[in-house]
Amino acid sequence: MYAYISGILEELESQQVVIEANGVGYRIFVPGSILQRLPSVGERTKLYTYLNVREDAQELYGFLEKEERQFFEKLITVTGIGPK
């Protein structure tokens, strides 16, 4: 649904970030390896996203490169492996 989100990094936590784009704050789950490569809070960034829709939640997962997202999409097709 969302190919990527580009905006200001507003919050940085252990497994998630908030990016503000056009007045909307998007909570995006990110792997630890990506957290280390993100810019500082207050700077612009762009994350390629995957929207995981479940019965009880909708969650965005973010990656710095398209290839990382593509690998993630292939990985979660394996039986027994989910986004988290």
N, C-alpha and C positions, 0 to 999 in steps of 0.2 A: 504494500500500500504506500509506504513512504520509502523512496529510494535512498534519501539522505536527509539530514537536518543540519543546517548551517546557522550558527549564531554565536552568542556570547556564552562562555562557560560560566555559569552562576554558582554552582555547587559541585563539590568534589568529595565523594565519600568512598568507603572501602570497596563497594561493588557497583556503585551507580554514580551518575552525574546528572545535573540539570543544565540543559542548554536552553537559553531564552532566544526565541526567534519570533520577531514581529509581535511581541507582547505576550507570547504564550511560552510557559516553561514546560519543557519535555523532560520527564524522568526517563533515563536510558540506562539499562544495565550494561556494564562493560567488564571484560576480563581484566584481571590484575595486570597482565602484561601491557595492556593498552593504557591503563591508568598512569603508568610510569612515563608514557610517551605523550600525554596530553599537555597542552599549554597551561599556563597559570590561570587561576580564577580571574575573570574580568577580560580575558583575551578571546578572540574569535577562534572557532574551531568548526570542523565539519566531520560528522560521523555518518557512515553508511549504515543503514538500519535494516533490521529484520523485525517484523511485527509478529509476535506469537499470540494467537487468539485461543483462549481456553474457555471452558464453560463459565468459570468464575473470575476471569481476569484477561486483560489485554496488556502485554508487556513489550516494550521496545528493547532490542539489543543492539548495541552500537560497535562499530569497527572503524579504524582509521583508513583502511584500504578495502577496495571492492573485493580483492582476492581473499581477504580474511573473512568477509561476509559469505562469499561463495563456499569457502571451506566449511564454515559453520553450518550452512544450509545442507551441505552433503552429509556432514557428520550427524546431524539430528535425524536423518532418515534411517540410521541404523537402529534396529530394534533394541529397546531398553535404554537408549540414550536420549535425553531431553535437553532443552535449552539451558537449564541450570546445571 
